[in-house]
Amino acid sequence: MDTYTIWSFSFDIRGILTCKTETSNLQILVKEENQISSPIFRYWFSFIRLSAIFTSVSRNLIVGDIHGQYSMLMKVLEKAAFDPGSDTLYTTGDIADKGPDSASVTAFLHSLPECRMVMGNHDVWLENYLLTGRAPDIWLESNGGDATVKSFQKMKLTDTARAVFGRWISSTPFCRAEEKYIIVHAGISDRYSAEDVEAISRLKRGRYETGSWFSDKKDFIWDRTYITSAIEYEDRRRITKGMREPLDTQKTIFVGHTPLKAPFRSERYHLYAVDTGAGHTGGYLTLMDMDTGEYWKSQRWL
């Protein structure tokens, strides 16, 4: 049976207060995907069920690009009094690279009852590393992959345990279209209509392959046209040649990928941008209530 060291938790009546990597003998047994058991997790999920009784308010929260910043993630969840028993956590992708604790971030998100991710460009490298062990130089040397590899090596995962996380990431869609929201990593290029986004969100994703299937969807993890057009519109108050028209939808769109000094809102483009540069010196992580627009900030990365 495969085991690996993970983290410790402590709680208040609302949910998670602290969650940190341990080097002690705390072990989590990985049996199959979505089947993890240990004494601490049995207590945790019992607490989740109990907390749902005492907390009647459920929220949809979205966190910007985490980039391996585990302590920042814990800080914003604490500030927001995040309750894993009732709150749903969305992410804009790019959960790994650059920051020091990508393995802890991955394991924590995987453990949540309701975590809804979209695929980011850095997650493509992470998926391939976890499933195949490949670590190309462009990822290691130029895109923060070296920190990710060191983080997973420190966790000392077996191949079987590592594949659990890899398969989980491989199930992550390129976009989500839900009742009130559309979530993508980078943006929505003008080649896609609202109907296209809805259709693509329903596609089942398998393991990443460098073929036409991925090439047709890569705009969602790379293309910044939508957010740059929205920023330009808010500056000029008009749409000019070369700008992308707003998507014909009443849903609120959430994106990451483009690091900003503060969360950005464009009513005309139905848009919130929530990447505030957690993977860059001086940046921080943002967690936002998707219905109210209220947000919480972590400490800056110095």
ZIFENVEN-V528323 format. One record per pair of residues at least 6 apart in sequence whose C-alpha atoms are under 8 Angstrom apart, sorted by the first residue. I is the first residue (numbers start at 1). J is the second residue. Records with the same first field share a line. If there is no record, write none. Layout:
I: J + J
This chain:
1: 29 + 30 + 31
2: 29 + 30 + 31 + 158 + 160 + 161
3: 27 + 28 + 29 + 30 + 157 + 158 + 161
4: 27 + 28 + 29 + 155 + 156 + 157 + 158 + 161
5: 22 + 23 + 24 + 25 + 26 + 27 + 28 + 155 + 156 + 157
6: 21 + 22 + 26 + 27 + 28 + 104 + 107 + 155
7: 19 + 20 + 21 + 22 + 26 + 104
8: 18 + 19 + 20 + 21 + 22 + 26 + 40
9: 16 + 17 + 18 + 19 + 20
10: 16 + 17 + 18 + 19
11: 17 + 18
13: 51
14: 51 + 55 + 81 + 82 + 83
15: 48 + 51 + 81 + 82 + 83 + 84 + 85
16: 77 + 78 + 81 + 82 + 83 + 84
17: 74 + 77 + 78 + 81
18: 74 + 78
19: 74
20: 71 + 104
21: 104
27: 38
28: 36 + 37 + 38
29: 36 + 37 + 38
30: 36 + 37 + 161
32: 164
33: 164 + 167 + 168
34: 164
47: 85
48: 83 + 84 + 85 + 86
49: 85
51: 83 + 85 + 86
52: 85 + 86
55: 86
56: 86
57: 86
58: 86 + 87 + 88
59: 86 + 87 + 88 + 289
60: 87 + 88 + 89 + 90 + 289 + 290 + 291
61: 87 + 88 + 89 + 90 + 287 + 288 + 289 + 290
62: 89 + 90 + 91 + 92 + 287 + 288 + 289 + 290
63: 89 + 90 + 91 + 92 + 274 + 285 + 286 + 287 + 288
64: 91 + 92 + 93 + 255 + 256 + 274 + 275 + 276 + 285 + 286 + 287
65: 91 + 92 + 93 + 94 + 95 + 256 + 257 + 274 + 275 + 276 + 277 + 278 + 279 + 285
66: 73 + 93 + 94 + 95 + 96 + 278 + 279 + 285
67: 94 + 95 + 96 + 97 + 98 + 99 + 102 + 278 + 279
68: 95 + 96 + 97 + 98 + 99 + 100 + 101 + 102 + 103 + 104 + 105 + 148 + 279
69: 99 + 100 + 101 + 102 + 105 + 278 + 279
70: 100 + 101 + 102 + 104 + 105
72: 284 + 285 + 298 + 299
73: 285 + 298
75: 298 + 299
76: 285 + 286 + 287 + 296 + 297 + 298
77: 287
79: 296
80: 296
84: 112 + 113 + 114
85: 113
87: 114
88: 114 + 115 + 116
89: 114 + 115 + 116
90: 115 + 116 + 117
91: 115 + 116 + 117 + 118
92: 117 + 118 + 119 + 120 + 183 + 184 + 185 + 254 + 255 + 256 + 257
93: 117 + 118 + 119 + 120 + 121 + 122 + 123 + 185 + 256 + 257
94: 119 + 120 + 121 + 122 + 123 + 185 + 257
95: 102 + 105 + 106 + 120 + 122 + 123
96: 102 + 103 + 105 + 106 + 122 + 123 + 126 + 148
97: 122 + 143 + 144 + 145 + 146 + 147 + 148 + 279
98: 143 + 144 + 145 + 146 + 147 + 148 + 279 + 280
99: 144 + 147 + 148 + 279
100: 147 + 148 + 151
101: 147 + 148 + 151
102: 147 + 148 + 151 + 152
103: 148 + 151 + 152 + 155
104: 151
106: 165
107: 165
109: 115
110: 165 + 168
117: 172 + 173
118: 172 + 173 + 174 + 175 + 176 + 183 + 184 + 185
119: 169 + 172 + 173 + 174 + 175 + 184 + 185 + 221
120: 174 + 185 + 186 + 221 + 257
121: 221 + 222
122: 143
123: 169
124: 208
125: 135 + 139
126: 166
127: 166 + 167 + 169 + 170 + 208
128: 134 + 166 + 208
129: 135
130: 162 + 163 + 165 + 166
131: 162 + 163 + 166 + 167
135: 145
139: 145 + 146
140: 146 + 147
167: 207
170: 205 + 206 + 207 + 208
171: 204 + 205 + 206 + 207
172: 205
173: 201 + 203 + 204 + 205
174: 184 + 185 + 200 + 201 + 217 + 220 + 221
175: 182 + 183 + 184 + 185 + 197 + 200 + 201 + 220
176: 182 + 183 + 184 + 197 + 198 + 201
177: 183 + 197 + 198 + 201
179: 251
180: 250 + 251 + 252
181: 251 + 252 + 253 + 254
182: 251 + 252 + 253 + 254
183: 253 + 254 + 255
184: 220 + 221 + 253 + 254 + 255 + 256
185: 220 + 221 + 222 + 255 + 256 + 257
186: 219 + 220 + 221 + 222 + 223 + 224 + 255 + 256 + 257 + 258
187: 219 + 220 + 221 + 222 + 223 + 224 + 225 + 226 + 227 + 255 + 256
188: 219 + 220 + 223 + 224 + 225 + 226
189: 219 + 220 + 223 + 224 + 225 + 226 + 244
190: 244 + 245
193: 247 + 248
194: 247 + 248 + 249
208: 214
221: 257
222: 257
224: 258
225: 243 + 244
226: 244 + 246
227: 271 + 273
229: 239 + 243 + 244 + 245
230: 246 + 266 + 268 + 269 + 271
231: 266
233: 239
234: 266
239: 245
246: 268 + 269 + 270
247: 269 + 270
249: 270
250: 270
251: 270
252: 270 + 271 + 272
253: 270 + 271 + 272
254: 271 + 272 + 273 + 274
255: 271 + 272 + 273 + 274 + 275
256: 273 + 274 + 275
257: 275
258: 273 + 275 + 276 + 277
259: 275 + 276 + 277
260: 274 + 275 + 276 + 277
261: 276 + 277 + 283
262: 274 + 276
263: 272 + 273 + 274 + 275 + 276 + 286
264: 271 + 272 + 273 + 274
265: 271 + 272 + 273
266: 272
274: 286 + 287 + 288
275: 285 + 286
276: 283 + 284 + 285 + 286
277: 283 + 284 + 285
278: 284 + 285 + 300 + 301
279: 301
280: 301
281: 300 + 301 + 302
282: 300 + 301 + 302
283: 300 + 301
284: 297 + 298 + 299 + 300 + 301
285: 297 + 298 + 299 + 300
286: 295 + 296 + 297 + 298
287: 295 + 296 + 297
288: 294 + 295 + 296
289: 295
